[in-house]
Amino acid sequence: MKQIAKISGIAYLMIFIAGFYANFAVLEGLIDSNNHHITTTNFINNHSQFGSGLLGFTFMLFFDVLLVWSLFNLTKSTSKNLSYLASFFRILHAVFFCVALLKLLHIYELTNNISNSIKLQQVVTELLLDFDTIWTIGLLFFGIHLIVLGYLIIKSTYIPKALGGLLVLAAFGYIIDGMAKLSMSNYYDYKNIFEVVVIMPTVIGEFSLTAWLLIKGFKKKSFKKHSIKTV
């Protein structure tokens, strides 16, 4: 269990690092939501940087899939059925993100050694919208995953229950933001508010779990756990 906790902690940490770099340091820096011409020009002129962002997203996807295995093994003694359910929804999220990532890969291919044009701007804009929509749907499944995982942690006898509560709180942040983005035509007027709703509980909840996993994984003292059947 110490090894599984260590793998889970490292995987979560790598997701934080790769995701922050790819999404906030690269992608958002290239996109101007109010100007399609500037956005397309940025993709063309910063092609290698965009490629490094795609690589960061790929690393994030790899470690996300790794967590499906490690978190299942970490929680299965509490309830194998619920652990399967949590894994299923995390896999769904990974599948949707993979499909969304292909949209960015298409943009990468289209903007390689080519001049800007109105037609290219239209295609890039549509692909970015598809990427955002598909990933948002995936994050709704991720939110459900966090609810089940949070419940498993609350019922666990070897993981602090407070971590489970924080994950459930983060889950509702994902779900509220995702539903708003998919249903509200004026979502971007309130984007900053919704981002706070997602980012704050996510950072607190998931990073707290990451820190606990790393401490448990690297601590010399043995990892004690007791089985408790809930389902």
N, C-alpha and C positions, 0 to 999 in steps of 0.2 A: 504493500500500500504506500510506503514511502516513495518508491520508484514511480508509482502512478501519480501521486501527488506532485512529485517533482516534474514529471512530463507535462501534467496539466498546467502547472504554474508557469513553466517555460513557454508552453504553447500560448497561453493567455497573454503573457507578456509580449511575445512576438506579434500577436494579433494587434495589440495596442500600438506597438512601434510601427509595424508595417502599415496598418490602417491609417494612423495619424499622418504618416509621411505621404502615402499614396493619395489620400482623400483631401487632407487639409493643406499640406505643403506643396503638392503638385497640382491635382485636378482643380481644386477651387481657385488656385492662383492663375490658372489658364482660362477659366470660364468667366465671361462677362455676361450675366443674364440679360442685360439690357442692350447688348450690342453683338449680334451674330457675326458681323464682319470681324470685330476684334477677337472674338473667341476663335474663329477659324484661323485667323492670322497667327494667333498664339500657338495653336496646335502645329501649324506649319513651321514657324520660326523656332519653336522650342520642342522639336520632335524627339530629340534624345532624352530630354527631361520627361516628356510625356511617356516615353518608353520605360523609363525607370519607375514611373508611377504605376504603370501596368505590371511591372515586375513586383512592386510592393503589394499590389492587390493579389497577385498570384501567390505570393508567400502567405498572405493573410488567409486565402482560401485553403492552402495546404494545411496550415496549423488549425484552422477551423474544423477540417475533416478529422485531423488527429484528435481533437478534443471530443469528437463523437465517441471514439473508442475509449479514451482515458476517463471521461466523465461517466460513461456507462459502467466501467469497472469500479469506479470510485463509489457509485451509488447503488449498485445492483443488490447489495446485501440488505438495503433498506426495503426496496421493492423492485424486483426484476421487471415486472410488467410496466411500472411507471418509468423505469430507466429506459426501457425499449421505446416508450412513448416520447420521452424527452429526446432520445437519439433520433427518432423519426422526424420530429419537427426541426431539429438542427440540421439534419441531412436535407430536408426540404429547403431550408434557408440557403444551404450551400449550393444546391442545384439552381435555385433562382439567381443567386449571385453569379454563378458560373455563366448562365445564359446572359445576364446583364453585362458581364465582363466582355463577352464576345462583341457586344455593341461598341465598346471602347476600342477593342482590337480592330474593328472595321474602320473606325475613325482614324486610327493609327496608320492603317494601310492606305486610306484615301488621301491623307495629308502628307504623304512621303514624296518629296521632290515634285511638288505641284503648285501652281499659282492659285491664288484665291479667286473665287467666282461666286455669283449669286446662287447658282445651282449647287455648288459644293456647300455653301453656307446652309442651304435648306436641308441637305442630306445630313450634315453634321448636327444641326439643331434637332432633327427628328431622331437621330441615333442617341443623342444625349437625353432626350425626353424618354425614349424607350429604356435606356439604362436606368434612369432615375425611377421610372414607374415599376420596372421589374424588380429592382433592388428593394423598393419600398414594400412590395408584396412579400418578398422574401423576409424582410424585417418583421412583418406581421407574424409570420411563422416562427421567427426567432423569439418574438415576444412570448408566444405560447410555450416555446421551449423553456424560457426562463421561468415561467409560472410553474411548470411541472418540476423543473430542477430546484426552484426555490422551495416547493412543497417537500420534495425529497430531502432537502437539507434540513428543513424544519423538523421533519420526522426522524432524521438521523440521530444516532447517539454519539457520533464522533466528530461532527462538524458543527460549529457554533450556529445556533438557530437564528441569531441576528443576521447572519449572512444570507440565509434563505429569505428573510423578510425584505432585505435590501434588494435581492434579485427580483422578487415579485414587484417591488416598487419600480425597478428599472423596466420590467416587462410592460407595465402599464404605460410608462413613458413612450416606449417603442410603439405600442398599439395606438395610443392617442395621437401621436404624431403621424403615424402611417395612415390612419383612417382620415385624419384631417387633410393630409396631402392628396389623398385619392378622391376626396369628396368635396373639398372646398375650392371654389374657383378663385377666391381671393387669398389662398393659403400664404402666398409669398408676402402679403401685407403684414402677416403675423409670424413670419418665418423665424425671426429672432426669438420670439417668445416660445414657440414650439421647440426650437433647438435647445433652449434652457431646460424645458420639460424633459427632453431626452438625455442631454449630455450630463446634467448634474447627477441624477440618480444612477445613470449608467457608470459614470466614473467612480462614484462612491461605492455602488454595489459590486460591479464586476472587478474593479481594481482591489477592493477589500478581499474578495474571494481569491484573486491572484496572489495577493500578499500572503494570505493564510496558507495557500497551497505551497508557495515557495518556502515559507518558514517551516512547514511540516515536512516538506520534501528534503530539505537540506539540514534539518535538525538531527543531531546525533541520536537523540532519544527515539526509541521505537514508536511506530505509529499504531496506536491501539484503537480498535474498532469492535463493535458488537453488532451482531445481526438483529434486526427487528423487522418483522414482516408486517406490511401495511396492506398489500394487495396480493 
